[in-house]
Amino acid sequence: MTEIGIAGAGRVAQALGRLLRERGEPVASVASRTPAHAAEAARFIGGIEVVSYEDLARRCPRVLIAVSDDALVDVAGRLAHSGMRNGAVLHTCGARGVAAVEELARAGVACGVLHPLQAVNSPQQGVAALPGAAFAISGEGEAAAWARQIVALLDGTPLHIQTGREALYHAAAVMASNYVVALIDASVELLRAAGVPEDEALRVIRPLVETNARNALTLTPERALTGPIERGDADTVALHLAAFRDAAPGTRELYCTLGLRVLDLARRRGLDKAYADRLERCLRNG
Ligand SMILES: NC(=O)c1ccc[n+]([C@@H]2O[C@H](COP(=O)([O-])OP(=O)(O)OC[C@H]3O[C@@H](n4cnc5c(N)ncnc54)[C@H](OP(=O)(O)O)[C@@H]3O)[C@@H](O)[C@H]2O)c1
């Protein structure tokens, strides 16, 4: 079987390495910048060797690169300079297409992308969350076939993004992921200012967050919308804005920016123009 090498020792590298190995794939070696991290990744993935990037290029005809986005070009260059001339490489960066590893493509390696559309905040959580996720995949020949094979092994859904639109796709992923986390943080900040301790705040908003996420995802955002903007209650929005004195700088701005997006949804649902215009003035003037 064609040996697989993992480049990188972070959360995604460890989770994907372990999942592939558990499914019988010949994951053989890991290389990373920090030797201690590579050793930790080898232990987590199970029974694989720690090697240098140079040896990874020489020994493994298939390499999965899962390093920080900013290190991707450099790591691809190191593999190319170490003599990787054929086989296949996939990288896990969602914002960049195959062009990010073009040095390997120029050397004769089939290159592609395998970006999990899932949040991985630890190797263990990644092992639990990646099976069944969607994966943006692209690439040519052997790389494309390998990406499709990995998605099938993980019972995932393949997603094809137009070439050149990777950054838009990734911005969408970031908004559905990290921005949701930031919104929860802003809500907790306001609850703390209203006298609710953080752990209790997280507990009490959980049903609200989960219900709205479920409604938006199943009914569509337009049909899921409730609240003062949807009802046209401009006085309530004005009360909110007046109460923002104690909030961290930026929270009021965030409220107004997102409020305008909520207003768009309310207009699409048929909110009366006079109410909508009054709300818009409130939100634009902060
Ligand atoms: N985490 C997610 O939710 C997620 C989801 C989808 C896709 N991704 C993508 O997966 C890739 C890895 O993300 P991650 O979250 O797993 O990152 P991570 O846990 O922060 O790990 C990053 C890895 O990159 C290596 N690295 C950092 N700077 C480097 C450099 N200058 N030269 C060489 N190696 C360097 C680190 O090596 P050492 O530890 O050895 O120093 C580390 O192993 C990224 O492309 C990311 O966009 C992440």
The ligand as a Tripos MOL2 file, in Angstrom:
@<TRIPOS>MOLECULE
LIG
   48    52     1     0     0
SMALL
NO_CHARGES

@<TRIPOS>ATOM
      1 N1         -8.8160   23.7420   13.5710 N.am      1 LIG1
      2 C1         -9.8560   23.7870   12.7310 C.2       1 LIG1
      3 O1        -11.0140   23.9170   13.1620 O.2       1 LIG1
      4 C2         -9.6400   23.6350   11.2430 C.ar      1 LIG1
      5 C3        -10.7480   23.2600   10.4680 C.ar      1 LIG1
      6 C4        -10.5590   23.0950    9.1000 C.ar      1 LIG1
      7 C5         -9.3210   23.2960    8.5320 C.ar      1 LIG1
      8 N2         -8.2690   23.6750    9.3210 N.ar      1 LIG1
      9 C6         -6.9720   23.8700    8.6430 C.3       1 LIG1
     10 O2         -6.0580   22.8640    9.0430 O.3       1 LIG1
     11 C7         -4.7200   23.4090    9.0910 C.3       1 LIG1
     12 C8         -4.1260   23.1830   10.4690 C.3       1 LIG1
     13 O3         -4.9690   23.8180   11.4100 O.3       1 LIG1
     14 P1         -4.9340   23.3980   12.9550 P.3       1 LIG1
     15 O4         -6.0980   24.0810   13.5890 O.co2     1 LIG1
     16 O5         -4.7560   21.9400   13.0820 O.co2     1 LIG1
     17 O6         -3.6250   24.1450   13.4100 O.3       1 LIG1
     18 P2         -2.7660   23.9780   14.7580 P.3       1 LIG1
     19 O7         -3.4160   23.0140   15.6910 O.co2     1 LIG1
     20 O8         -2.4980   25.3590   15.2370 O.co2     1 LIG1
     21 O9         -1.4200   23.3380   14.2180 O.3       1 LIG1
     22 C9         -0.6480   24.0400   13.2960 C.3       1 LIG1
     23 C10         0.5220   23.1930   12.8820 C.3       1 LIG1
     24 O10         1.2860   23.9610   11.9500 O.3       1 LIG1
     25 C11         2.6520   23.8610   12.2930 C.3       1 LIG1
     26 N3          3.3070   25.1530   11.9990 N.ar      1 LIG1
     27 C12         2.9680   26.3690   12.4510 C.ar      1 LIG1
     28 N4          3.8020   27.3070   11.9590 N.ar      1 LIG1
     29 C13         4.6850   26.6400   11.1890 C.ar      1 LIG1
     30 C14         5.7920   27.0490   10.4140 C.ar      1 LIG1
     31 N5          6.1560   28.3330   10.3260 N.pl3     1 LIG1
     32 N6          6.4920   26.1000    9.7250 N.ar      1 LIG1
     33 C15         6.1070   24.7980    9.7990 C.ar      1 LIG1
     34 N7          5.0610   24.3610   10.5300 N.ar      1 LIG1
     35 C16         4.3540   25.2640   11.2080 C.ar      1 LIG1
     36 C17         2.6980   23.6040   13.7810 C.3       1 LIG1
     37 O11         3.8720   22.8580   14.0090 O.3       1 LIG1
     38 P3          4.4830   22.5280   15.4570 P.3       1 LIG1
     39 O12         3.3220   22.2640   16.3720 O.co2     1 LIG1
     40 O13         5.2940   21.3120   15.2010 O.co2     1 LIG1
     41 O14         5.2760   23.7320   15.8630 O.co2     1 LIG1
     42 C18         1.4420   22.8040   14.0230 C.3       1 LIG1
     43 O15         1.7010   21.4440   13.9120 O.3       1 LIG1
     44 C19        -4.8570   24.8870    8.7020 C.3       1 LIG1
     45 O16        -4.6130   24.9940    7.3140 O.3       1 LIG1
     46 C20        -6.2990   25.2060    8.9920 C.3       1 LIG1
     47 O17        -6.8070   26.2420    8.1740 O.3       1 LIG1
     48 C21        -8.3990   23.8430   10.6530 C.ar      1 LIG1
@<TRIPOS>BOND
     1     1     2 1
     2     2     3 2
     3     2     4 1
     4     4     5 ar
     5     4    48 ar
     6     5     6 ar
     7     6     7 ar
     8     7     8 ar
     9     8     9 1
    10     8    48 ar
    11     9    10 1
    12     9    46 1
    13    10    11 1
    14    11    12 1
    15    11    44 1
    16    12    13 1
    17    13    14 1
    18    14    15 2
    19    14    16 1
    20    14    17 1
    21    17    18 1
    22    18    19 2
    23    18    20 1
    24    18    21 1
    25    21    22 1
    26    22    23 1
    27    23    24 1
    28    23    42 1
    29    24    25 1
    30    25    26 1
    31    25    36 1
    32    26    27 ar
    33    26    35 ar
    34    27    28 ar
    35    28    29 ar
    36    29    30 ar
    37    29    35 ar
    38    30    31 1
    39    30    32 ar
    40    32    33 ar
    41    33    34 ar
    42    34    35 ar
    43    36    37 1
    44    36    42 1
    45    37    38 1
    46    38    39 2
    47    38    40 1
    48    38    41 1
    49    42    43 1
    50    44    45 1
    51    44    46 1
    52    46    47 1
@<TRIPOS>SUBSTRUCTURE
     1 LIG1         1 GROUP 0 **** ****
